[in-house]
Amino acid sequence: MLEFDPGRQHRAGTRPNSYHHHDEEEAMKHVMWVVASAVLVLAFGASAVEAQDAQRDRREIRRDTRDIRQDRRDIRRDQRDLAQDRRELRQDVKSGNIEAAKAERAEIQKDRHDLQTDRRDLVRDKQDRNRDLRGLRNDVRDRKADRRDLHHDRSAGRGPNAER
């Protein structure tokens, strides 16, 4: 019977056959453990990325909501300015001040343009917020599905801590 001496070489630099088989088993276990660990790392990594996506979507939703509030304030201000310019135009026309009436008409045109721009911004910001809300819902749904899959894999014994 051959004894194993790790410092001693056997037959042209090889180990006895029984030790070679044992090394193959250990190597296979190690490979399986590495593969299973990599799967879990990827699953947790994907989950972390999805969590970051959800955080980014929430941040963008807050920003879009602030933009919408600001657009609404701008629209109210433009409407007040427009109403004031119309009052002043009526007064200028009533008093016969033609130059002031011309200036008020130009001011009314500018306020109308500002109002249209702010309304377009409001529509755009609402679309952005809705797109971000859909993205957030998708991210949360995907994250839940990944957690379900991971739980299923663990319970089926496919994780690195599964008994073999």
PAGU-854413 format. One record per atom (N, C-alpha, C): chain; x, y, z. Coordinates in nm, 3 decimals, padded with zeros to 5 digits. Example, Ala and Ser with C-alpha at 12.3 -4.5 7.8 and 13.67 -1.06 7.14 Angstrom:
<nodes>
[node "A"; [01.319; -00.569; 00.780]] [node "A"; [01.230; -00.450; 00.780]] [node "A"; [01.320; -00.330; 00.780]] [node "A"; [01.285; -00.225; 00.708]] [node "A"; [01.367; -00.106; 00.714]] [node "A"; [01.290; 00.003; 00.787]] 
</nodes>
This chain:
<nodes>
[node "A"; [00.084; -00.117; 00.000]] [node "A"; [00.000; 00.000; 00.000]] [node "A"; [00.088; 00.123; 00.000]] [node "A"; [00.053; 00.217; -00.084]] [node "A"; [00.130; 00.340; -00.093]] [node "A"; [00.078; 00.440; 00.007]] [node "A"; [00.166; 00.509; 00.070]] [node "A"; [00.125; 00.615; 00.159]] [node "A"; [00.143; 00.747; 00.087]] [node "A"; [00.056; 00.839; 00.122]] [node "A"; [00.064; 00.969; 00.057]] [node "A"; [00.155; 01.060; 00.136]] [node "A"; [00.254; 01.113; 00.069]] [node "A"; [00.344; 01.211; 00.127]] [node "A"; [00.342; 01.329; 00.033]] [node "A"; [00.280; 01.444; 00.073]] [node "A"; [00.266; 01.555; -00.019]] [node "A"; [00.399; 01.607; -00.071]] [node "A"; [00.505; 01.588; 00.001]] [node "A"; [00.633; 01.638; -00.044]] [node "A"; [00.704; 01.541; -00.138]] [node "A"; [00.658; 01.421; -00.146]] [node "A"; [00.724; 01.319; -00.226]] [node "A"; [00.656; 01.302; -00.361]] [node "A"; [00.733; 01.288; -00.463]] [node "A"; [00.680; 01.267; -00.597]] [node "A"; [00.662; 01.118; -00.621]] [node "A"; [00.554; 01.085; -00.693]] [node "A"; [00.528; 00.945; -00.726]] [node "A"; [00.534; 00.931; -00.876]] [node "A"; [00.585; 00.821; -00.924]] [node "A"; [00.591; 00.784; -01.065]] [node "A"; [00.589; 00.904; -01.158]] [node "A"; [00.694; 00.954; -01.188]] [node "A"; [00.712; 01.062; -01.285]] [node "A"; [00.630; 01.186; -01.249]] [node "A"; [00.629; 01.224; -01.122]] [node "A"; [00.566; 01.348; -01.081]] [node "A"; [00.416; 01.340; -01.058]] [node "A"; [00.358; 01.220; -01.053]] [node "A"; [00.213; 01.209; -01.031]] [node "A"; [00.186; 01.158; -00.893]] [node "A"; [00.064; 01.177; -00.847]] [node "A"; [00.022; 01.127; -00.716]] [node "A"; [-00.043; 00.990; -00.736]] [node "A"; [-00.059; 00.916; -00.631]] [node "A"; [-00.128; 00.787; -00.644]] [node "A"; [-00.271; 00.811; -00.694]] [node "A"; [-00.329; 00.713; -00.760]] [node "A"; [-00.459; 00.723; -00.827]] [node "A"; [-00.571; 00.762; -00.732]] [node "A"; [-00.577; 00.709; -00.612]] [node "A"; [-00.686; 00.739; -00.519]] [node "A"; [-00.684; 00.887; -00.482]] [node "A"; [-00.567; 00.943; -00.469]] [node "A"; [-00.559; 01.085; -00.436]] [node "A"; [-00.598; 01.170; -00.556]] [node "A"; [-00.566; 01.125; -00.675]] [node "A"; [-00.602; 01.196; -00.797]] [node "A"; [-00.755; 01.204; -00.811]] [node "A"; [-00.824; 01.095; -00.783]] [node "A"; [-00.971; 01.094; -00.790]] [node "A"; [-01.029; 01.190; -00.686]] [node "A"; [-00.972; 01.189; -00.568]] [node "A"; [-01.018; 01.278; -00.461]] [node "A"; [-01.000; 01.424; -00.503]] [node "A"; [-00.889; 01.456; -00.566]] [node "A"; [-00.863; 01.592; -00.613]] [node "A"; [-00.965; 01.634; -00.718]] [node "A"; [-01.001; 01.540; -00.806]] [node "A"; [-01.102; 01.572; -00.908]] [node "A"; [-01.236; 01.604; -00.844]] [node "A"; [-01.274; 01.527; -00.744]] [node "A"; [-01.400; 01.553; -00.672]] [node "A"; [-01.397; 01.690; -00.607]] [node "A"; [-01.288; 01.718; -00.540]] [node "A"; [-01.275; 01.849; -00.474]] [node "A"; [-01.278; 01.962; -00.575]] [node "A"; [-01.211; 01.942; -00.686]] [node "A"; [-01.210; 02.044; -00.790]] [node "A"; [-01.350; 02.066; -00.846]] [node "A"; [-01.424; 01.958; -00.865]] [node "A"; [-01.561; 01.969; -00.917]] [node "A"; [-01.650; 02.041; -00.816]] [node "A"; [-01.637; 02.006; -00.689]] [node "A"; [-01.714; 02.075; -00.584]] [node "A"; [-01.681; 02.224; -00.584]] [node "A"; [-01.554; 02.252; -00.597]] [node "A"; [-01.510; 02.392; -00.597]] [node "A"; [-01.570; 02.466; -00.717]] [node "A"; [-01.565; 02.403; -00.834]] [node "A"; [-01.620; 02.465; -00.955]] [node "A"; [-01.770; 02.488; -00.937]] [node "A"; [-01.841; 02.389; -00.886]] [node "A"; [-01.986; 02.403; -00.865]] [node "A"; [-02.015; 02.516; -00.766]] [node "A"; [-01.935; 02.522; -00.660]] [node "A"; [-01.956; 02.628; -00.562]] [node "A"; [-01.931; 02.765; -00.624]] [node "A"; [-01.827; 02.777; -00.704]] [node "A"; [-01.795; 02.904; -00.771]] [node "A"; [-01.908; 02.944; -00.866]] [node "A"; [-01.958; 02.848; -00.943]] [node "A"; [-02.067; 02.876; -01.037]] [node "A"; [-02.192; 02.920; -00.961]] [node "A"; [-02.228; 02.846; -00.857]] [node "A"; [-02.346; 02.882; -00.779]] [node "A"; [-02.329; 03.020; -00.713]] [node "A"; [-02.211; 03.047; -00.664]] [node "A"; [-02.184; 03.178; -00.605]] [node "A"; [-02.195; 03.288; -00.709]] [node "A"; [-02.144; 03.261; -00.827]] [node "A"; [-02.152; 03.362; -00.935]] [node "A"; [-02.298; 03.390; -00.970]] [node "A"; [-02.380; 03.286; -00.973]] [node "A"; [-02.522; 03.305; -01.003]] [node "A"; [-02.585; 03.394; -00.896]] [node "A"; [-02.555; 03.368; -00.771]] [node "A"; [-02.611; 03.450; -00.663]] [node "A"; [-02.559; 03.594; -00.669]] [node "A"; [-02.431; 03.608; -00.696]] [node "A"; [-02.375; 03.744; -00.708]] [node "A"; [-02.445; 03.820; -00.819]] [node "A"; [-02.465; 03.753; -00.932]] [node "A"; [-02.536; 03.817; -01.043]] [node "A"; [-02.679; 03.851; -01.004]] [node "A"; [-02.745; 03.760; -00.934]] [node "A"; [-02.883; 03.785; -00.893]] [node "A"; [-02.889; 03.903; -00.797]] [node "A"; [-02.800; 03.903; -00.698]] [node "A"; [-02.798; 04.015; -00.604]] [node "A"; [-02.751; 04.143; -00.671]] [node "A"; [-02.656; 04.130; -00.762]] [node "A"; [-02.608; 04.247; -00.837]] [node "A"; [-02.719; 04.305; -00.922]] [node "A"; [-02.795; 04.219; -00.989]] [node "A"; [-02.907; 04.266; -01.070]] [node "A"; [-03.011; 04.331; -00.981]] [node "A"; [-03.032; 04.273; -00.864]] [node "A"; [-03.128; 04.331; -00.770]] [node "A"; [-03.081; 04.469; -00.724]] [node "A"; [-02.951; 04.483; -00.701]] [node "A"; [-02.897; 04.613; -00.659]] [node "A"; [-02.910; 04.715; -00.771]] [node "A"; [-02.886; 04.672; -00.893]] [node "A"; [-02.900; 04.762; -01.008]] [node "A"; [-03.046; 04.805; -01.022]] [node "A"; [-03.137; 04.708; -01.006]] [node "A"; [-03.279; 04.741; -01.015]] [node "A"; [-03.320; 04.835; -00.902]] [node "A"; [-03.263; 04.818; -00.785]] [node "A"; [-03.293; 04.908; -00.674]] [node "A"; [-03.244; 05.049; -00.707]] [node "A"; [-03.126; 05.058; -00.769]] [node "A"; [-03.075; 05.189; -00.809]] [node "A"; [-03.164; 05.251; -00.916]] [node "A"; [-03.214; 05.167; -01.008]] [node "A"; [-03.306; 05.217; -01.111]] [node "A"; [-03.431; 05.274; -01.045]] [node "A"; [-03.483; 05.202; -00.947]] [node "A"; [-03.604; 05.249; -00.878]] [node "A"; [-03.576; 05.380; -00.805]] [node "A"; [-03.460; 05.390; -00.740]] [node "A"; [-03.425; 05.515; -00.671]] [node "A"; [-03.413; 05.629; -00.771]] [node "A"; [-03.351; 05.602; -00.886]] [node "A"; [-03.338; 05.707; -00.988]] [node "A"; [-03.476; 05.749; -01.038]] [node "A"; [-03.564; 05.652; -01.061]] [node "A"; [-03.699; 05.685; -01.107]] [node "A"; [-03.773; 05.769; -01.003]] [node "A"; [-03.760; 05.733; -00.876]] [node "A"; [-03.827; 05.811; -00.770]] [node "A"; [-03.773; 05.955; -00.767]] [node "A"; [-03.642; 05.968; -00.781]] [node "A"; [-03.580; 06.101; -00.782]] [node "A"; [-03.632; 06.182; -00.901]] [node "A"; [-03.640; 06.118; -01.018]] [node "A"; [-03.690; 06.188; -01.136]] [node "A"; [-03.837; 06.223; -01.122]] [node "A"; [-03.916; 06.138; -01.057]] [node "A"; [-04.057; 06.168; -01.034]] [node "A"; [-04.070; 06.290; -00.944]] [node "A"; [-03.988; 06.297; -00.840]] [node "A"; [-03.992; 06.415; -00.751]] [node "A"; [-03.954; 06.541; -00.829]] [node "A"; [-03.850; 06.532; -00.912]] [node "A"; [-03.809; 06.647; -00.992]] [node "A"; [-03.920; 06.688; -01.089]] [node "A"; [-03.981; 06.590; -01.156]] [node "A"; [-04.089; 06.621; -01.249]] [node "A"; [-04.208; 06.684; -01.177]] [node "A"; [-04.238; 06.635; -01.058]] [node "A"; [-04.349; 06.691; -00.980]] [node "A"; [-04.320; 06.837; -00.942]] [node "A"; [-04.194; 06.865; -00.904]] [node "A"; [-04.156; 07.005; -00.875]] [node "A"; [-04.170; 07.090; -01.000]] [node "A"; [-04.125; 07.037; -01.114]] [node "A"; [-04.136; 07.111; -01.240]] [node "A"; [-04.283; 07.139; -01.275]] [node "A"; [-04.369; 07.042; -01.251]] [node "A"; [-04.512; 07.060; -01.280]] [node "A"; [-04.569; 07.171; -01.191]] [node "A"; [-04.534; 07.169; -01.063]] [node "A"; [-04.581; 07.276; -00.973]] [node "A"; [-04.533; 07.413; -01.020]] [node "A"; [-04.405; 07.418; -01.060]] [node "A"; [-04.350; 07.545; -01.108]] [node "A"; [-04.419; 07.589; -01.237]] [node "A"; [-04.445; 07.496; -01.328]] [node "A"; [-04.515; 07.530; -01.452]] [node "A"; [-04.653; 07.586; -01.422]] [node "A"; [-04.723; 07.526; -01.326]] [node "A"; [-04.857; 07.574; -01.290]] [node "A"; [-04.849; 07.714; -01.230]] [node "A"; [-04.747; 07.739; -01.147]] [node "A"; [-04.729; 07.875; -01.092]] [node "A"; [-04.702; 07.973; -01.205]] [node "A"; [-04.616; 07.933; -01.301]] [node "A"; [-04.585; 08.021; -01.414]] [node "A"; [-04.710; 08.050; -01.497]] [node "A"; [-04.792; 07.949; -01.518]] [node "A"; [-04.917; 07.968; -01.595]] [node "A"; [-05.008; 08.067; -01.523]] [node "A"; [-05.024; 08.050; -01.391]] [node "A"; [-05.109; 08.145; -01.315]] [node "A"; [-05.053; 08.287; -01.322]] [node "A"; [-04.921; 08.299; -01.311]] [node "A"; [-04.858; 08.432; -01.322]] [node "A"; [-04.882; 08.492; -01.461]] [node "A"; [-04.864; 08.409; -01.566]] [node "A"; [-04.887; 08.458; -01.703]] [node "A"; [-05.033; 08.499; -01.722]] [node "A"; [-05.124; 08.424; -01.666]] [node "A"; [-05.267; 08.459; -01.677]] [node "A"; [-05.296; 08.591; -01.605]] [node "A"; [-05.235; 08.610; -01.487]] [node "A"; [-05.253; 08.738; -01.415]] [node "A"; [-05.196; 08.854; -01.495]] [node "A"; [-05.073; 08.831; -01.552]] [node "A"; [-05.010; 08.936; -01.633]] [node "A"; [-05.096; 08.969; -01.755]] [node "A"; [-05.150; 08.868; -01.817]] [node "A"; [-05.235; 08.887; -01.935]] [node "A"; [-05.362; 08.965; -01.898]] [node "A"; [-05.423; 08.930; -01.788]] [node "A"; [-05.543; 09.002; -01.744]] [node "A"; [-05.510; 09.148; -01.713]] [node "A"; [-05.396; 09.170; -01.647]] [node "A"; [-05.354; 09.307; -01.615]] [node "A"; [-05.328; 09.387; -01.744]] [node "A"; [-05.258; 09.326; -01.840]] [node "A"; [-05.229; 09.395; -01.967]] [node "A"; [-05.358; 09.428; -02.042]] [node "A"; [-05.456; 09.340; -02.037]] [node "A"; [-05.585; 09.367; -02.104]] [node "A"; [-05.658; 09.483; -02.037]] [node "A"; [-05.653; 09.487; -01.904]] [node "A"; [-05.715; 09.601; -01.833]] [node "A"; [-05.648; 09.731; -01.874]] [node "A"; [-05.512; 09.727; -01.876]] [node "A"; [-05.439; 09.848; -01.914]] [node "A"; [-05.466; 09.887; -02.059]] [node "A"; [-05.481; 09.789; -02.148]] [node "A"; [-05.514; 09.818; -02.288]] [node "A"; [-05.650; 09.887; -02.296]] [node "A"; [-05.747; 09.834; -02.223]] [node "A"; [-05.880; 09.898; -02.224]] [node "A"; [-05.873; 10.043; -02.176]] [node "A"; [-05.794; 10.064; -02.070]] [node "A"; [-05.781; 10.201; -02.019]] [node "A"; [-05.713; 10.291; -02.121]] [node "A"; [-05.607; 10.239; -02.187]] [node "A"; [-05.535; 10.320; -02.285]] [node "A"; [-05.623; 10.352; -02.405]] [node "A"; [-05.701; 10.255; -02.450]] [node "A"; [-05.791; 10.279; -02.564]] [node "A"; [-05.899; 10.380; -02.522]] [node "A"; [-05.953; 10.364; -02.402]] [node "A"; [-06.058; 10.454; -02.351]] [node "A"; [-06.006; 10.598; -02.337]] [node "A"; [-05.881; 10.611; -02.296]] [node "A"; [-05.824; 10.745; -02.278]] [node "A"; [-05.766; 10.801; -02.409]] [node "A"; [-05.760; 10.717; -02.516]] [node "A"; [-05.710; 10.763; -02.645]] [node "A"; [-05.559; 10.763; -02.656]] [node "A"; [-05.490; 10.697; -02.568]] [node "A"; [-05.344; 10.691; -02.570]] [node "A"; [-05.301; 10.578; -02.663]] [node "A"; [-05.280; 10.613; -02.790]] [node "A"; [-05.252; 10.514; -02.894]] [node "A"; [-05.116; 10.446; -02.874]] [node "A"; [-05.013; 10.521; -02.839]] [node "A"; [-04.879; 10.463; -02.819]] [node "A"; [-04.880; 10.363; -02.704]] [node "A"; [-04.944; 10.397; -02.595]] [node "A"; [-04.951; 10.307; -02.480]] [node "A"; [-05.032; 10.182; -02.517]] [node "A"; [-05.138; 10.199; -02.598]] [node "A"; [-05.219; 10.084; -02.641]] [node "A"; [-05.134; 09.990; -02.726]] [node "A"; [-05.048; 10.046; -02.815]] [node "A"; [-04.959; 09.963; -02.897]] [node "A"; [-04.864; 09.882; -02.807]] [node "A"; [-04.809; 09.949; -02.709]] [node "A"; [-04.717; 09.883; -02.617]] [node "A"; [-04.788; 09.771; -02.540]] [node "A"; [-04.913; 09.798; -02.499]] [node "A"; [-04.990; 09.695; -02.426]] [node "A"; [-05.022; 09.577; -02.516]] [node "A"; [-05.052; 09.603; -02.643]] [node "A"; [-05.079; 09.492; -02.737]] [node "A"; [-04.953; 09.405; -02.753]] [node "A"; [-04.838; 09.469; -02.763]] [node "A"; [-04.713; 09.394; -02.773]] [node "A"; [-04.690; 09.312; -02.645]] [node "A"; [-04.721; 09.373; -02.532]] [node "A"; [-04.706; 09.303; -02.404]] [node "A"; [-04.803; 09.185; -02.396]] [node "A"; [-04.923; 09.202; -02.446]] [node "A"; [-05.022; 09.093; -02.448]] [node "A"; [-04.970; 08.977; -02.534]] [node "A"; [-04.912; 09.008; -02.650]] [node "A"; [-04.857; 08.904; -02.737]] [node "A"; [-04.745; 08.827; -02.666]] [node "A"; [-04.659; 08.903; -02.597]] [node "A"; [-04.550; 08.839; -02.524]] [node "A"; [-04.605; 08.747; -02.414]] [node "A"; [-04.707; 08.796; -02.340]] [node "A"; [-04.766; 08.715; -02.233]] [node "A"; [-04.836; 08.591; -02.289]] [node "A"; [-04.900; 08.604; -02.403]] [node "A"; [-04.964; 08.487; -02.466]] [node "A"; [-04.858; 08.383; -02.504]] [node "A"; [-04.748; 08.432; -02.561]] [node "A"; [-04.639; 08.340; -02.598]] [node "A"; [-04.584; 08.270; -02.474]] [node "A"; [-04.561; 08.346; -02.366]] [node "A"; [-04.513; 08.287; -02.241]] [node "A"; [-04.611; 08.182; -02.188]] [node "A"; [-04.738; 08.213; -02.197]] [node "A"; [-04.842; 08.122; -02.150]] [node "A"; [-04.840; 07.992; -02.231]] [node "A"; [-04.829; 08.004; -02.362]] [node "A"; [-04.822; 07.884; -02.447]] [node "A"; [-04.698; 07.800; -02.416]] [node "A"; [-04.587; 07.868; -02.398]] [node "A"; [-04.462; 07.797; -02.366]] [node "A"; [-04.475; 07.722; -02.233]] [node "A"; [-04.532; 07.789; -02.134]] [node "A"; [-04.549; 07.725; -02.003]] [node "A"; [-04.647; 07.608; -02.011]] [node "A"; [-04.750; 07.619; -02.091]] [node "A"; [-04.845; 07.508; -02.108]] [node "A"; [-04.777; 07.389; -02.176]] [node "A"; [-04.693; 07.417; -02.275]] [node "A"; [-04.619; 07.308; -02.340]] [node "A"; [-04.523; 07.242; -02.240]] [node "A"; [-04.456; 07.323; -02.159]] [node "A"; [-04.366; 07.268; -02.056]] [node "A"; [-04.444; 07.180; -01.959]] [node "A"; [-04.563; 07.224; -01.922]] [node "A"; [-04.646; 07.146; -01.830]] [node "A"; [-04.681; 07.010; -01.891]] [node "A"; [-04.721; 07.009; -02.016]] [node "A"; [-04.755; 06.883; -02.084]] [node "A"; [-04.631; 06.792; -02.089]] [node "A"; [-04.517; 06.848; -02.125]] [node "A"; [-04.393; 06.770; -02.134]] [node "A"; [-04.354; 06.712; -01.997]] [node "A"; [-04.365; 06.794; -01.893]] [node "A"; [-04.329; 06.747; -01.760]] [node "A"; [-04.425; 06.638; -01.712]] [node "A"; [-04.552; 06.649; -01.745]] [node "A"; [-04.648; 06.543; -01.708]] [node "A"; [-04.615; 06.414; -01.782]] [node "A"; [-04.577; 06.425; -01.909]] [node "A"; [-04.538; 06.305; -01.985]] [node "A"; [-04.414; 06.242; -01.925]] [node "A"; [-04.317; 06.325; -01.887]] [node "A"; [-04.194; 06.273; -01.824]] [node "A"; [-04.227; 06.200; -01.694]] [node "A"; [-04.312; 06.261; -01.612]] [node "A"; [-04.349; 06.200; -01.485]] [node "A"; [-04.421; 06.067; -01.508]] [node "A"; [-04.511; 06.064; -01.605]] [node "A"; [-04.583; 05.939; -01.634]] [node "A"; [-04.488; 05.830; -01.684]] [node "A"; [-04.393; 05.869; -01.766]] [node "A"; [-04.292; 05.773; -01.816]] [node "A"; [-04.209; 05.720; -01.699]] [node "A"; [-04.172; 05.809; -01.607]] [node "A"; [-04.094; 05.766; -01.491]] [node "A"; [-04.177; 05.678; -01.398]] [node "A"; [-04.305; 05.707; -01.384]] [node "A"; [-04.393; 05.623; -01.302]] [node "A"; [-04.403; 05.483; -01.362]] [node "A"; [-04.417; 05.475; -01.494]] [node "A"; [-04.421; 05.344; -01.559]] [node "A"; [-04.288; 05.270; -01.538]] [node "A"; [-04.177; 05.342; -01.551]] [node "A"; [-04.046; 05.282; -01.529]] [node "A"; [-04.032; 05.229; -01.388]] [node "A"; [-04.079; 05.306; -01.291]] [node "A"; [-04.072; 05.264; -01.152]] [node "A"; [-04.156; 05.138; -01.130]] [node "A"; [-04.277; 05.137; -01.184]] [node "A"; [-04.362; 05.018; -01.170]] [node "A"; [-04.294; 04.895; -01.232]] [node "A"; [-04.233; 04.913; -01.348]] [node "A"; [-04.163; 04.801; -01.413]] [node "A"; [-04.044; 04.755; -01.331]] [node "A"; [-03.968; 04.850; -01.275]] [node "A"; [-03.851; 04.815; -01.194]] [node "A"; [-03.894; 04.737; -01.070]] [node "A"; [-04.000; 04.782; -01.005]] [node "A"; [-04.048; 04.714; -00.884]] [node "A"; [-04.099; 04.575; -00.920]] [node "A"; [-04.173; 04.563; -01.030]] [node "A"; [-04.224; 04.432; -01.075]] [node "A"; [-04.106; 04.337; -01.104]] [node "A"; [-04.005; 04.387; -01.177]] [node "A"; [-03.890; 04.303; -01.211]] [node "A"; [-03.814; 04.260; -01.085]] [node "A"; [-03.801; 04.352; -00.992]] [node "A"; [-03.729; 04.320; -00.868]] [node "A"; [-03.802; 04.212; -00.789]] [node "A"; [-03.935; 04.223; -00.783]] [node "A"; [-04.013; 04.120; -00.713]] [node "A"; [-04.000; 03.986; -00.783]] [node "A"; [-04.002; 03.986; -00.916]] [node "A"; [-03.988; 03.861; -00.991]] [node "A"; [-03.850; 03.800; -00.966]] [node "A"; [-03.746; 03.883; -00.961]] [node "A"; [-03.611; 03.832; -00.933]] [node "A"; [-03.603; 03.771; -00.794]] [node "A"; [-03.667; 03.836; -00.698]] [node "A"; [-03.667; 03.782; -00.561]] [node "A"; [-03.741; 03.648; -00.556]] [node "A"; [-03.854; 03.641; -00.628]] [node "A"; [-03.929; 03.514; -00.634]] [node "A"; [-03.842; 03.404; -00.695]] [node "A"; [-03.775; 03.437; -00.806]] [node "A"; [-03.690; 03.339; -00.873]] [node "A"; [-03.576; 03.295; -00.781]] [node "A"; [-03.516; 03.389; -00.711]] [node "A"; [-03.407; 03.356; -00.620]] [node "A"; [-03.456; 03.266; -00.508]] [node "A"; [-03.572; 03.299; -00.452]] [node "A"; [-03.631; 03.216; -00.345]] [node "A"; [-03.661; 03.076; -00.399]] [node "A"; [-03.715; 03.070; -00.521]] [node "A"; [-03.745; 02.940; -00.582]] [node "A"; [-03.617; 02.860; -00.602]] [node "A"; [-03.511; 02.926; -00.650]] [node "A"; [-03.384; 02.857; -00.671]] [node "A"; [-03.327; 02.806; -00.539]] [node "A"; [-03.338; 02.886; -00.435]] [node "A"; [-03.286; 02.843; -00.304]] [node "A"; [-03.365; 02.724; -00.252]] [node "A"; [-03.497; 02.732; -00.264]] [node "A"; [-03.579; 02.623; -00.211]] [node "A"; [-03.564; 02.497; -00.294]] [node "A"; [-03.525; 02.510; -00.421]] [node "A"; [-03.503; 02.393; -00.505]] [node "A"; [-03.362; 02.337; -00.487]] [node "A"; [-03.283; 02.403; -00.403]] [node "A"; [-03.149; 02.352; -00.374]] [node "A"; [-03.046; 02.386; -00.481]] [node "A"; [-03.065; 02.497; -00.547]] [node "A"; [-02.972; 02.533; -00.653]] [node "A"; [-02.875; 02.644; -00.611]] [node "A"; [-02.877; 02.680; -00.486]] [node "A"; [-02.787; 02.786; -00.439]] [node "A"; [-02.657; 02.728; -00.388]] [node "A"; [-02.560; 02.813; -00.352]] [node "A"; [-02.429; 02.764; -00.304]] [node "A"; [-02.439; 02.701; -00.166]] [node "A"; [-02.543; 02.734; -00.089]] [node "A"; [-02.556; 02.679; 00.044]] [node "A"; [-02.644; 02.554; 00.043]] [node "A"; [-02.686; 02.510; -00.073]] [node "A"; [-02.771; 02.392; -00.082]] [node "A"; [-02.691; 02.267; -00.045]] [node "A"; [-02.759; 02.172; 00.019]] [node "A"; [-02.692; 02.048; 00.056]] [node "A"; [-02.679; 01.961; -00.067]] [node "A"; [-02.568; 01.895; -00.077]] [node "A"; [-02.543; 01.809; -00.193]] [node "A"; [-02.528; 01.668; -00.147]] 
</nodes>
